[in-house]
Every structure is written in C-alpha cells, then in structure tokens.
Amino acid sequence: MGIPINTHNKYSTNPLLGQLPPPDFPCFFPSLFPFYPLQRRAFPAILQADSCKAKEKHYVPSPLRGKSAATICWHTGADFFSGYPECRESELDWASAFVDGTEANRRLLDGLDHAVPYLKRLQSDGVPILWRPFHEMDGGWFWWGRGGAENFVRLWRLMYDRYTHVHGLRNLIWVLGFSDATADLRPWYPGDDVVDILGGDSYKVGAQGDLYRRCAALAPAGMPIVFHECGQIPTRAEMDAAAAPWAYFMVWHTSWLTDSSKGNTPESLRAIYRDSSFVTLHQLPDFIESDE
C-alpha cells in the first residue's frame, strides 16, 4: 500500500498536482470547476479531506477512489470533537495533558482516538492516506502550536505511537506541514522516525524557494518535500527559478480557484493542468486496492 511520491524517476522530478475541495464537496469534482481541461482527463492527482468530517466516509472522494491519492488534515478543537473555529479558539491543558492518570490525559487520549475508527475503515478498504495532522504548528494560530515546540513534538509523537502501535494503523503516511512564519523550524521537528514527508504552507506568490530550503535542511536523504498548502499555483518555471522542486503541491479551495484576482485564473489553471511537467490523475498508477 503506497503512493508514488519520489518513488520512481518520473515522480521524483515531476510534482503531483493536489487540490483541496471546498468544505461542502459534493463528491463529484468535475461539476465544481468546469474550466478544468476535462477533455484531457486533467484532474488532481491528490485530493484533500478534513477529518472534522470523519463521520462522512465519502470524504475520500468516491468518484476518484481507486485512483486519486487522498490526503487528510484535521481542523479540530483541543477536544478533537469540534471544528475549524475551535482549532483557533480552544486550548489544551498542556501542564497535565501528558501526565498519566490525569483527567486531562484521559481526555487527550480519548480525543486522539476519535479518528481511529474512520482511519481503520479506510485501512480495511486498502486506502493509503497522506495523513497531515497539526499543520502550521509553528504559526501560533492553532491550539496545537500554542504550547510551544517541545509540547508540539510530544503531541505529534504521542499520536504517532498511539495510532501505529496501539491501534495498528499501517495505512498512514505521516506528513508534517510547517507554516512560512518561522525562520528556525528545527525545534518543531518531531524526528525522522515519525515523519515520512515534510513540507511548508505559504499563500504568497511564487514557488517559495526559501521555505523549500528551510524544509530541506531538516529532511533526511530521500524524504519528499512538499508544498503542503498554497494559494496561487506556482508554474514549473517559477519552481525551477526558485530552486524549489516540491514533490507535490496542494492548492486551497473556493476563492483560490474561483476568484481570478487571487492569481489562479481559468487560463492559468488550464495551462498548469495541461503542463506535462506536472502529474495529474490519469498519470497515476492504480495503487489503491479495489473490489471492482
């Protein structure tokens, strides 16, 4: 069970195109964005879901399952049972959360386990997941980063240990996504043994070569480095000029695709999706087990 990111010469030089559908994604991508060059089957190679929708199994988009790679983030409050507003407004009891036997520790473990049944269903279906929890931790705007770098590392490693060793999840590819707000990322890095892919988020124009190099400085040899979230999609020429060979990028949804003033016009999207130096859906091998 795996996803072809930097595992073949073609994919090591050609970035995969990724897309975050809007929150009310209706599970049929072509109906959303008719300006994509559909006649070329140029759909995203990677689609994003949010585990705050964990009760809705269709959030691994059903028309593309069996082909498209799926990535999942988790916008949730510190209770792990809420959504986006709470991920910015709530707080964890950092002083007690990692102390065995405390009420805060019990709530944390119960919260972490909230997504496990959903992820296990995907595992039983043979679906590998680019799992990207606790993103932009260094920015300070989400609760999981407000406890500081040391507490964040403990939180990440606790989730990894619990999901991998307690619950036996083997379908998760652990993706760590920094923001572009911090010069020194090293204190926030949980370790090579618990990270499979790392990258950064930026909504600035261009390929963000400096962010790429900050991420690359942490990555061991062979670890893919990805443009974890972006606004305006960088062109291949911009990536080459910035010396930023991102393994994939994930463009944000709604207005970043529908408001041309933000940089992604119908014409530029067509050009990106028709550019043979980017990998789109129809170029991916079948890597998800299917009963069909």
Residue pairs with C-beta under 8 A, 6 or more apart in sequence:
1 126
1 128
1 170
1 171
1 287
1 288
1 289
2 128
2 173
2 287
3 69
3 128
3 130
3 173
3 287
4 11
4 284
4 285
4 287
5 11
5 16
5 197
5 224
5 226
5 247
5 248
6 12
6 222
6 224
6 247
10 279
11 247
11 279
12 247
13 245
14 277
14 278
14 279
15 227
15 236
15 239
15 245
15 246
15 247
15 248
15 249
15 277
15 278
15 279
16 45
16 46
16 69
16 247
16 248
16 249
16 278
16 279
16 284
17 44
17 45
17 46
17 248
17 249
17 272
17 273
17 278
17 279
17 280
18 44
18 45
18 46
18 47
18 48
18 71
18 248
18 249
18 250
18 251
19 29
19 44
19 46
19 47
19 48
19 250
19 251
19 253
19 257
20 47
20 48
20 229
20 250
20 251
20 252
20 253
21 29
21 32
21 47
21 48
21 49
21 61
21 253
22 32
22 253
22 254
23 50
23 53
23 253
25 32
25 59
25 61
26 32
27 58
27 61
27 62
27 63
28 63
29 43
29 44
29 47
29 61
29 63
29 64
30 36
30 38
30 43
33 257
33 258
33 269
35 266
35 269
35 270
36 42
36 43
36 269
36 270
36 273
37 270
37 273
37 274
40 273
40 274
41 280
41 281
41 282
42 273
42 274
42 280
42 281
42 282
43 64
43 68
43 280
43 281
43 282
44 68
44 280
44 281
45 68
45 69
45 248
45 279
45 280
45 281
45 283
45 284
46 68
46 69
46 70
46 71
46 130
46 248
46 250
47 60
47 61
47 64
47 68
47 69
47 70
47 71
48 70
48 71
48 72
48 73
48 250
48 253
49 59
49 60
49 61
49 70
49 71
49 72
49 73
50 59
50 72
50 73
50 74
50 75
51 72
51 73
51 74
51 76
51 115
51 118
51 133
52 74
52 75
52 76
52 82
52 83
52 84
53 59
54 114
54 115
54 118
55 118
57 118
57 121
59 72
60 70
60 72
60 122
60 127
60 129
61 68
61 70
64 281
65 127
65 288
65 290
66 286
66 288
66 290
66 292
67 281
67 284
67 286
67 288
68 281
68 284
69 128
69 130
69 284
69 287
70 122
70 127
70 128
70 129
70 130
71 129
71 130
71 131
71 132
71 175
71 250
72 129
72 130
72 131
72 132
73 132
73 133
73 135
74 115
74 133
74 134
75 83
75 84
75 87
76 82
76 83
76 86
76 87
76 111
77 83
77 85
77 86
77 87
77 89
77 90
77 143
78 86
78 90
78 91
78 92
78 111
78 143
78 144
79 86
79 90
79 107
79 111
80 110
80 111
80 112
80 114
80 115
81 111
81 114
82 90
87 142
87 143
87 144
88 141
88 142
88 143
89 143
90 143
91 143
91 146
92 104
92 108
92 143
92 144
92 147
92 155
93 104
94 147
94 151
95 104
96 102
96 103
96 104
96 105
97 104
97 105
97 107
97 108
98 105
98 108
98 151
98 154
98 158
99 105
108 158
109 162
112 158
112 159
112 162
112 163
113 162
113 167
116 163
116 167
116 169
119 129
119 131
119 163
119 169
119 171
119 172
120 167
120 169
122 129
122 171
123 169
123 170
123 171
125 289
126 171
126 288
126 289
126 290
127 171
127 288
127 289
128 171
128 172
128 173
128 287
128 288
129 171
129 172
129 173
130 173
130 175
130 197
131 172
131 173
131 174
131 175
132 175
132 176
132 177
132 228
133 156
133 159
134 142
134 144
134 145
134 152
134 155
134 156
134 159
135 142
135 176
135 177
135 201
135 228
135 229
136 142
136 145
136 177
136 178
136 179
136 181
136 201
137 144
137 145
137 152
137 178
137 179
137 188
138 145
138 149
138 178
138 179
138 181
138 182
138 185
138 188
139 145
139 179
139 181
139 182
140 146
140 181
144 152
144 155
145 152
145 188
147 155
149 187
149 188
150 187
152 188
152 190
153 187
153 188
153 189
153 190
153 191
156 176
156 190
156 194
157 190
157 191
157 194
160 174
160 190
160 194
163 169
163 172
164 170
164 172
173 196
173 197
174 194
174 195
174 196
174 197
175 195
175 196
175 197
175 198
175 199
175 226
175 228
176 189
176 190
176 195
176 197
176 198
176 199
177 198
177 199
177 200
177 201
177 226
177 228
177 229
178 185
178 188
178 198
178 199
178 200
178 201
178 211
178 214
178 215
178 228
179 200
179 201
179 202
180 200
180 201
180 202
180 204
180 208
180 211
182 188
183 214
185 214
185 215
185 217
185 218
186 217
186 218
189 195
189 198
189 218
192 220
192 223
195 223
196 223
196 224
197 223
197 224
197 225
197 226
197 247
198 215
198 218
198 219
198 223
198 225
198 226
199 215
199 224
199 225
199 226
199 227
199 228
199 246
199 247
200 208
200 211
200 212
200 214
200 215
200 227
200 228
201 227
201 228
201 229
201 230
202 208
202 211
202 227
202 229
202 230
202 231
203 229
203 230
203 231
203 232
203 252
204 231
205 231
205 232
205 263
206 232
206 234
206 238
206 242
207 227
207 234
207 235
207 238
207 239
207 241
207 242
207 244
207 246
208 227
208 230
208 234
208 242
208 244
209 242
209 243
209 244
211 244
212 225
212 227
212 242
212 243
212 244
212 245
212 246
213 243
213 244
215 225
216 225
219 225
224 247
224 248
225 245
225 246
225 247
226 246
226 247
226 248
226 249
226 250
227 234
227 244
227 246
227 248
227 249
227 250
228 250
229 250
229 251
229 252
230 249
230 250
230 251
230 252
231 251
231 252
231 256
231 262
231 263
231 264
232 256
232 262
232 263
232 264
233 249
233 251
233 263
233 264
233 268
233 269
233 272
234 242
234 244
234 246
234 249
235 271
235 272
235 275
236 275
236 277
236 278
239 245
239 246
251 257
251 264
255 262
256 262
256 264
257 264
257 269
260 266
272 278
273 280
